[in-house]
C-alpha cells in the first residue's frame, strides 16, 4: 500500500471567487476584534499627530524653546516607545499567546493616553507619550498574527488588507474629533483629545471573553516549538539562516514606509498649519480664533489623508493578491516618493489639502496594507509575532533617530521660515522610499503559499 503524504502542499489554490466568501463567522469575529484593536490604536496615534504642535506651543510658552524642533523631539520619543513596545510585545505574543498580549497592549496605550491630559511641561508629556508608544507598538504584530493564523489561507491577503485598511477609520475618527474641537473652539482642545483616546480600554472586555488563541499557535505550543523566553524568541529569529534573511529583508522594507510616513507624512499636519498661519497673519485674529481655524484645517488634512489611505490600502491588497507581493511593493515605493515630494513642494495654500493630501495618503498609507499581508508570511508560527513585530517596529528606531536629527536641523534653521524648513526636511527624507526597492530582489515571493510552519 502506498504511503499517505501528510505534508501540506507548498502552495495553495486561490479561491476563484471573492475572498470574503471563504470566511466563517468565527473568522469574521476574530478579524473584527483585531481590526478594532488596531483601529483604536491608530486613533491614538493621530490624536497625537494633531495635538503635538498646539501642545508644544502651550507647554513651551514663555521658555523661548523652538516648538517645531520639540515637535520632532517628542515624535522621536514616541517612536522609541513604539519600537521598544513592538519588539517586546511581539515576542510576548509568541510566548503567552496573541489574545492575551493584545489585552495588555490595549490597556497600556489607553490608560497612558488619558494621562497625557495632566501634562504640565514637555518632559511629563514626553514620558506619557513614551508609555503610550509601548502599548501601541505591540498591537499590530499580535493582531495580524492572530488573523493570519485564523482565516483560510486563500483569504489571508484580503483579510489582512482589510484589517489594515480599517485603520484609516481610526485615523478618520481622530480627524473628526479634532474638527469638532476646532469648530467648537474648545479651550485646551489638545488635552481633551487625549481623554477621548483613553476610551478604547472598554474593548478589552470583548477581547478577553470571546477571542481564543488560534489553533496553529496552540499546536506549536503543544509540540514545544515556542521559545522559553522573550530573548529566546529573538535568538531563534536570528539563529536560523532563512528567518534571519527574511527578518533583514522585512526590516529594510519596513524602514522605507515607516520612516517615510513618520518622518515626513505626519508632518503634513504641521505644513498645513504653518501655511495657513502665514496666510492668516494679516488678519490679526484673536489667539482663540486663530487656534480654532488651525485645529479645524489640520483635522481636514488628516481626514483627506485617510480617504486616500483607505483607497490605497484596498487597491494594494488587491494588487498583492493578483500581481504578487514584490511587484506591488515596487509600484508603491516609487509612487510614495513622487507623491511626498509633490505634497511638500507643491502645497502653497491650505485648500490644496483636498487633492494633494489624498494623493499622498493613497501612496504612503497604501504600503502599510502590504506590511500586514507580507510580514506574517515570512515567519513560522513560533516566531510569527516576533518576526512581524521586528520588521514593522525596528523601523521606528530609525524614524526616531531621524526625528531627533530633524529637530536639530530645525534648530539650526531657526532663522528660516518654518514652512521652508518643513519643505526641505520632507523632500530629502522622502528618498527613503527608494531604499525599500533595494531589498526586493532578495525578497521571497509569498503569493499563493501556505504560512511557514
C-alpha distance (Angstrom), angle and dihedral (degrees) to the residues before:
residue distance angle dihedral
X1 . . .
X2 3.79 . .
X3 3.78 116.2 .
X4 3.76 117.5 -108.0
X5 3.80 114.9 -115.9
X6 3.79 105.0 -131.0
X7 3.80 95.2 173.5
X8 3.81 113.9 111.6
X9 3.79 116.4 -115.0
X10 3.79 116.8 -95.1
X11 3.79 89.9 -128.2
X12 3.78 137.0 31.5
X13 3.76 130.1 -136.7
X14 3.78 108.5 -116.8
X15 3.78 112.9 -127.0
X16 3.81 109.1 -108.7
X17 3.81 92.9 -137.7
X18 3.81 132.2 59.3
X19 3.80 113.4 -52.2
X20 3.79 93.8 -127.3
X21 3.81 92.0 66.5
X22 3.80 88.2 68.4
X23 3.82 93.2 58.9
X24 3.81 121.2 103.9
X25 3.80 123.3 -149.3
X26 3.81 89.9 -100.1
X27 3.80 91.6 51.1
X28 3.80 90.3 51.7
X29 3.80 91.6 48.9
X30 3.80 93.1 52.0
X31 3.80 91.0 45.8
X32 3.82 92.2 50.2
X33 3.82 93.5 48.3
X34 3.81 92.9 48.0
X35 3.80 90.5 45.1
X36 3.82 91.4 51.3
X37 3.80 91.4 50.1
X38 3.81 90.7 51.6
X39 3.81 92.6 40.2
X40 3.81 92.8 56.9
X41 3.79 89.6 41.9
X42 3.81 88.3 58.1
X43 3.81 90.2 45.8
X44 3.81 88.9 61.3
X45 3.81 92.1 46.1
X46 3.78 93.1 55.5
X47 3.77 95.7 41.2
X48 3.79 83.2 60.8
X49 3.80 92.4 48.3
X50 3.80 91.1 54.0
X51 3.79 95.9 40.9
X52 3.81 97.2 43.8
X53 3.80 98.8 85.4
X54 3.85 99.2 42.7
X55 3.81 89.2 43.2
X56 3.79 91.5 53.8
X57 3.80 91.7 46.6
X58 3.81 91.9 51.9
X59 3.79 98.9 39.8
X60 3.82 93.4 45.3
X61 3.82 94.9 42.0
X62 3.79 110.7 134.3
X63 3.81 94.1 11.1
X64 3.80 96.8 92.9
X65 3.82 90.0 -129.1
X66 3.81 120.0 147.2
X67 3.83 107.5 -107.4
X68 3.81 92.5 -160.1
X69 3.80 92.7 54.7
X70 3.79 93.9 45.1
X71 3.78 89.7 48.5
X72 3.80 87.5 61.4
X73 3.82 91.1 44.6
X74 3.81 95.2 53.2
X75 3.81 89.6 46.2
X76 3.80 88.2 54.3
X77 3.82 90.9 50.6
X78 3.80 90.7 49.0
X79 3.81 90.5 50.8
X80 3.81 91.9 49.0
X81 3.80 88.6 56.5
X82 3.80 90.6 45.4
X83 3.80 93.7 51.6
X84 3.80 93.7 45.2
X85 3.79 93.7 46.4
X86 3.77 91.7 45.2
X87 3.79 94.8 55.3
X88 3.83 94.0 40.8
X89 3.80 96.4 47.0
X90 3.80 92.3 40.2
X91 3.80 89.5 59.6
X92 3.82 89.8 42.3
X93 3.81 89.2 53.7
X94 3.79 90.2 57.7
X95 3.80 91.3 47.4
X96 3.84 105.5 43.6
X97 3.82 101.5 15.9
X98 3.78 140.7 -85.1
X99 3.82 99.1 -98.0
X100 3.82 95.4 47.5
X101 3.79 92.6 49.2
X102 3.79 91.2 48.0
X103 3.82 89.7 58.8
X104 3.81 92.4 53.6
X105 3.80 92.9 47.9
X106 3.81 94.8 49.4
X107 3.81 92.5 49.3
X108 3.79 92.4 48.0
X109 3.79 97.9 49.9
X110 3.81 93.5 41.5
X111 3.81 97.2 50.5
X112 3.80 94.9 42.7
X113 3.80 91.8 47.8
X114 3.80 89.0 56.9
X115 3.81 91.8 49.4
X116 3.82 90.6 60.9
X117 3.82 87.0 75.5
X118 3.82 88.4 74.4
X119 3.82 96.2 54.2
X120 3.81 115.3 132.7
X121 3.80 101.6 173.6
X122 3.78 141.3 18.0
X123 3.79 95.4 -92.2
X124 3.80 100.0 53.1
X125 3.83 88.3 44.8
X126 3.81 88.2 52.0
X127 3.83 94.0 47.5
X128 3.81 93.0 50.6
X129 3.81 89.5 47.0
X130 3.81 90.0 50.2
X131 3.81 90.3 53.8
X132 3.80 91.3 46.7
X133 3.80 88.7 52.3
X134 3.82 90.9 55.3
X135 3.80 91.2 60.0
X136 3.79 95.5 39.8
X137 3.79 91.0 52.5
X138 3.78 95.5 61.7
X139 3.80 100.4 49.9
X140 3.80 100.0 73.9
X141 3.81 99.2 53.2
X142 3.80 97.7 44.7
X143 3.81 91.5 41.1
X144 3.79 96.0 53.3
X145 3.82 91.6 41.5
X146 3.81 89.1 53.0
X147 3.81 92.4 51.3
X148 3.81 96.1 40.2
X149 3.81 90.9 54.4
X150 3.81 94.8 44.7
X151 3.82 107.1 45.8
X152 3.84 124.8 69.6
X153 3.80 112.6 -84.6
X154 3.79 94.2 -117.8
X155 3.83 90.5 52.8
X156 3.80 94.4 47.4
X157 3.81 99.2 96.6
X158 3.79 92.9 47.1
X159 3.81 94.5 46.1
X160 3.80 94.8 46.8
X161 3.79 91.6 44.4
X162 3.80 89.4 53.1
X163 3.82 91.5 47.6
X164 3.78 90.4 55.4
X165 3.80 93.7 41.8
X166 3.80 90.3 54.7
X167 3.80 88.1 59.7
X168 3.79 85.6 76.8
X169 3.81 87.8 64.9
X170 3.81 88.0 62.1
X171 3.78 89.8 47.1
X172 3.80 90.4 49.1
X173 3.81 90.9 49.3
X174 3.80 88.0 54.7
X175 3.80 88.3 52.7
X176 3.82 91.7 49.7
X177 3.80 90.6 50.1
X178 3.80 90.7 49.9
X179 3.80 91.5 47.0
X180 3.80 92.0 50.4
X181 3.79 92.7 49.7
X182 3.81 90.4 47.6
X183 3.80 93.2 47.2
X184 3.80 92.2 49.2
X185 3.81 91.5 43.9
X186 3.81 90.9 -131.3
X187 3.82 110.6 -168.1
X188 3.81 112.6 -116.1
X189 3.80 88.2 6.5
X190 3.79 92.9 172.5
X191 3.81 91.1 64.0
X192 3.80 93.7 52.2
X193 3.80 90.9 49.2
X194 3.80 88.7 65.2
X195 3.81 92.0 49.7
X196 3.81 88.4 58.0
X197 3.80 88.7 48.6
X198 3.81 90.4 60.8
X199 3.82 93.7 65.0
X200 3.86 99.0 85.0
X201 3.83 89.9 79.6
X202 3.82 86.7 89.1
X203 3.81 87.7 69.9
X204 3.79 90.1 69.0
X205 3.80 90.7 76.6
X206 3.79 90.9 57.3
X207 3.80 92.9 47.9
X208 3.80 94.0 45.4
X209 3.80 96.3 50.3
X210 3.78 103.3 39.9
X211 3.80 114.3 23.5
X212 3.79 118.6 85.5
X213 3.77 129.1 -168.3
X214 3.84 113.2 -90.7
X215 3.79 119.0 -101.3
X216 3.80 92.7 -118.2
X217 3.81 91.3 58.9
X218 3.83 92.7 44.8
X219 3.79 89.3 50.7
X220 3.81 92.2 50.3
X221 3.80 89.5 49.2
X222 3.82 92.7 49.4
X223 3.80 90.9 49.8
X224 3.81 91.9 51.0
X225 3.80 94.4 -117.0
X226 3.82 95.7 132.1
X227 3.78 119.4 100.1
X228 3.79 116.6 -106.5
X229 3.82 94.2 -128.6
X230 3.79 141.8 16.1
X231 3.79 91.4 -104.5
X232 3.79 87.4 47.7
X233 3.80 90.0 60.6
X234 3.79 91.5 54.4
X235 3.80 89.7 44.4
X236 3.81 91.7 53.2
X237 3.78 89.9 47.6
X238 3.81 91.8 59.8
X239 3.81 100.7 32.0
X240 3.80 94.3 68.0
X241 3.84 112.3 70.6
X242 3.82 93.6 -143.5
X243 3.80 96.4 51.5
X244 3.81 91.6 39.9
X245 3.81 90.7 55.1
X246 3.80 91.9 47.5
X247 3.81 91.1 48.1
X248 3.81 92.1 53.2
X249 3.81 92.5 46.5
X250 3.80 90.9 47.9
X251 3.80 89.8 47.6
X252 3.81 92.3 57.0
X253 3.80 92.7 45.0
X254 3.80 91.0 47.2
X255 3.80 94.6 47.7
X256 3.79 91.4 54.5
X257 3.80 96.0 57.1
X258 3.79 98.0 33.1
X259 3.81 96.6 47.9
X260 3.80 88.4 43.5
X261 3.79 94.0 53.4
X262 3.80 100.8 34.8
X263 3.79 94.6 36.0
X264 3.80 95.4 45.0
X265 3.80 117.2 -0.6
X266 3.80 99.2 59.5
X267 3.80 89.9 51.8
X268 3.79 90.4 64.8
X269 3.82 82.6 87.8
X270 3.80 89.1 60.1
X271 3.81 90.2 44.7
X272 3.81 92.3 54.0
X273 3.79 91.1 44.5
X274 3.80 91.7 51.0
X275 3.82 95.1 45.3
X276 3.80 91.0 49.7
X277 3.80 93.3 44.8
X278 3.79 90.3 54.0
X279 3.82 91.9 49.3
X280 3.83 91.8 49.7
X281 3.81 95.3 47.0
X282 3.80 92.9 95.5
X283 3.82 93.1 53.5
X284 3.84 93.9 65.6
X285 3.80 94.0 -144.0
X286 3.78 122.7 -172.2
X287 3.85 110.7 -97.1
X288 3.82 92.4 -112.0
X289 3.83 92.3 51.2
X290 3.79 92.0 46.1
X291 3.80 92.0 49.7
X292 3.80 90.7 48.4
X293 3.81 92.4 54.2
X294 3.80 93.3 45.2
X295 3.82 92.4 49.5
X296 3.80 91.2 48.4
X297 3.81 95.5 51.2
X298 3.79 93.9 44.7
X299 3.81 87.6 54.6
X300 3.81 90.6 49.8
X301 3.80 89.6 50.6
X302 3.78 91.6 51.7
X303 3.81 92.0 47.1
X304 3.80 92.6 51.2
X305 3.79 89.8 50.1
X306 3.81 89.7 56.2
X307 3.80 92.6 51.9
X308 3.78 88.4 56.6
X309 3.80 92.0 40.1
X310 3.80 95.5 53.9
X311 3.80 91.2 49.1
X312 3.79 92.0 47.5
X313 3.79 93.9 48.9
X314 3.78 93.7 49.9
X315 3.81 92.6 47.0
X316 3.81 94.6 45.7
X317 3.82 90.8 48.4
X318 3.81 88.2 53.9
X319 3.80 92.6 46.8
X320 3.82 90.9 48.7
X321 3.78 89.1 55.0
X322 3.83 94.1 46.8
X323 3.83 106.3 30.6
X324 3.78 98.9 25.4
X325 3.79 134.3 -106.7
X326 3.81 99.3 -82.4
X327 3.82 99.9 50.8
X328 3.81 90.1 47.2
X329 3.81 91.6 51.6
X330 3.82 90.1 51.9
X331 3.81 92.7 51.6
X332 3.80 91.8 45.2
X333 3.81 96.6 51.3
X334 3.81 94.2 50.0
X335 3.81 93.0 47.9
X336 3.82 92.0 46.4
X337 3.80 91.5 54.8
X338 3.80 93.2 49.6
X339 3.81 94.7 44.5
X340 3.81 93.5 48.6
X341 3.79 93.5 52.0
X342 3.81 89.6 46.9
X343 3.82 91.3 53.3
X344 3.79 98.0 46.8
X345 3.78 96.7 41.1
X346 3.79 98.1 34.7
X347 3.80 104.2 46.1
X348 3.80 109.1 99.8
X349 3.82 98.8 141.6
X350 3.79 129.7 44.0
X351 3.81 88.3 -130.8
X352 3.81 88.7 71.0
X353 3.81 88.7 75.4
X354 3.82 85.9 86.9
X355 3.81 93.0 69.4
X356 3.81 112.2 7.6
X357 3.80 95.3 51.2
X358 3.85 97.2 48.9
X359 3.79 89.4 51.2
X360 3.80 91.2 52.4
X361 3.81 91.3 44.1
X362 3.80 90.7 51.8
X363 3.80 92.4 51.6
X364 3.81 100.3 38.0
X365 3.81 102.0 38.3
X366 3.80 94.5 38.5
X367 3.81 88.3 70.9
X368 3.80 91.0 64.5
X369 3.81 91.3 65.8
X370 3.81 87.0 59.8
X371 3.81 90.3 53.0
X372 3.81 90.9 52.6
X373 3.81 90.5 51.1
X374 3.80 101.4 38.2
X375 3.81 107.9 37.7
X376 3.86 97.1 60.5
X377 3.81 88.2 50.0
X378 3.80 92.3 60.8
X379 3.82 98.7 63.6
X380 3.84 141.4 52.3
X381 3.80 122.7 -108.7
X382 3.81 93.8 -98.2
X383 3.81 91.2 55.7
X384 3.80 102.9 26.4
X385 3.81 98.6 108.3
X386 3.82 91.9 38.4
X387 3.80 93.8 50.0
X388 3.80 95.3 41.5
X389 3.78 91.2 48.4
X390 3.79 92.3 47.7
X391 3.81 92.4 52.7
X392 3.79 94.5 42.6
X393 3.79 99.4 40.5
X394 3.79 108.4 32.5
X395 3.77 86.6 73.6
X396 3.81 86.9 64.6
X397 3.80 88.8 70.3
X398 3.80 89.9 52.6
X399 3.80 90.5 46.5
X400 3.82 90.1 47.6
X401 3.81 91.1 52.7
X402 3.79 88.1 48.4
X403 3.80 91.0 50.8
X404 3.82 91.6 53.5
X405 3.82 90.2 48.4
X406 3.79 90.2 48.2
X407 3.80 89.5 50.7
X408 3.79 90.7 52.1
X409 3.80 89.4 48.3
X410 3.81 90.3 50.5
X411 3.82 89.4 54.0
X412 3.79 91.1 49.6
X413 3.80 88.8 51.9
X414 3.80 94.2 47.1
X415 3.80 90.4 125.5
X416 3.82 91.3 55.8
X417 3.77 124.8 83.2
X418 3.85 110.3 -88.6
X419 3.80 91.1 -126.8
X420 3.82 91.6 57.1
X421 3.80 90.6 49.9
X422 3.81 91.2 51.9
X423 3.81 92.1 48.3
X424 3.78 92.7 50.7
X425 3.81 95.2 47.0
X426 3.81 92.8 44.6
X427 3.79 95.9 50.5
X428 3.79 97.1 47.4
X429 3.80 94.9 43.1
X430 3.83 90.1 52.5
X431 3.81 88.1 73.3
X432 3.81 87.4 78.8
X433 3.81 89.1 79.5
X434 3.79 90.0 67.0
X435 3.82 90.1 54.9
X436 3.81 89.4 65.4
X437 3.81 90.4 63.2
X438 3.82 90.0 62.8
X439 3.82 91.5 67.7
X440 3.81 96.4 51.3
X441 3.85 98.6 82.5
X442 3.82 88.6 59.5
X443 3.82 96.9 42.2
X444 3.83 120.6 103.6
X445 3.80 117.2 -121.2
X446 3.81 107.7 -124.5
X447 3.82 100.4 -179.7
X448 3.80 110.4 133.2
X449 3.81 95.3 4.2
X450 3.81 130.8 122.5
X451 3.78 119.9 -111.8
X452 3.82 111.0 -91.0
X453 3.80 113.5 -100.6
